[in-house]
Amino acid sequence: MVNNNQNNNEEPKEEPVDPKDPEYRGWKGLYTKSPEAAAVHPKHEKYLRYYKHVAPHNVTAPVTKAKGGSVSKKKKKKPRGVGVAKRGW
């Protein structure tokens, strides 16, 4: 027989955070811009624990734009006589 008192002492497990969840992604975007504003979210503590656990392991090189001049997109000239109606003189 199972003692019900033992079951009452256990805390219910919190469901894991899904990184693809739109709510989490929105919170994450807000948190990176303004942590004070993200603190108002109802699941802030849960998301913050997950973010601090995952973020250090999720390091990638920052995406930067190439340095240098602009790339021109010139049209290639067609060779003479191609695509031009020939005159029958």
N, C-alpha and C positions, 0 to 999 in steps of 0.2 A: 504494500500500500504506500502511495506517495504522500508525503507530508506537504500540505498546501502552504505551510509557512515558509518552506524553503523556496517555493516558486515565487512567492510574493517579494522576497528579498532581492531577487535578480531583477536588474533593470532591463526593460525591453531594448533589444538591439536596434540601433539607428540604421535606417536603410542607407546604403552607400550612395555617394554622389555620382551621378552620371555626367561625365565631362561633355557629352553631346546634348545634354538637356538645355533647351533654349533659355530657361530661367537662370541656370548657372552661368551660361555664356554671357548673358546680359549683365549679371552681377559682376562677373570677372572684368568685363569691359569697363563697367562703372568703377570698380575697385581700383583698376590700374590708373584711371584718370582722377578719381577723388575718393580716397578711402573713407572720409567722413560721411560722404553721401551714401556709400554702400553700407555703412553701419546701420542704417535705418531699415534695411531689408529684413524681413522676418526670419530668414534662414541664414543670416549673416555669420553667426558663430560656426555653424556646420560647414558652410562654404569656405570660411576662412581657414578652418582646421585642414580641410582637404587641399586648399590652395597652397598653404604653407608646407604641406607634406609633399605635394607633387611638384610645385614650381621649381625647387632647386634641382630636381632630377630631370626636368624638362627643358634643359638649356640648349638653345640652338644659336647659331651665329646670326647676328642681326642682318636683316636684308638691307643692303645699301644700293643706291643707284651708281651706275658706272660713271667714273670721272672722265672728263675729256670733252672734245668738241662734239658738235651735232653731226648726225649721220644724214647725209642728203639722199633723197630718193629720186635720182635723175632717171628719166625714161631713156631706155636704150634706143638709139637710132636704128631704123630698119635699113638694111642695105638698099642701094639704089635699084629701082626696078621691081622691087617686091611690094606687092600690095598697091601698086599704082597702075592705073589703066594705061596701057601702052597706046600711043598714038600711031595710027597706020599711015604715016606720011610717005 
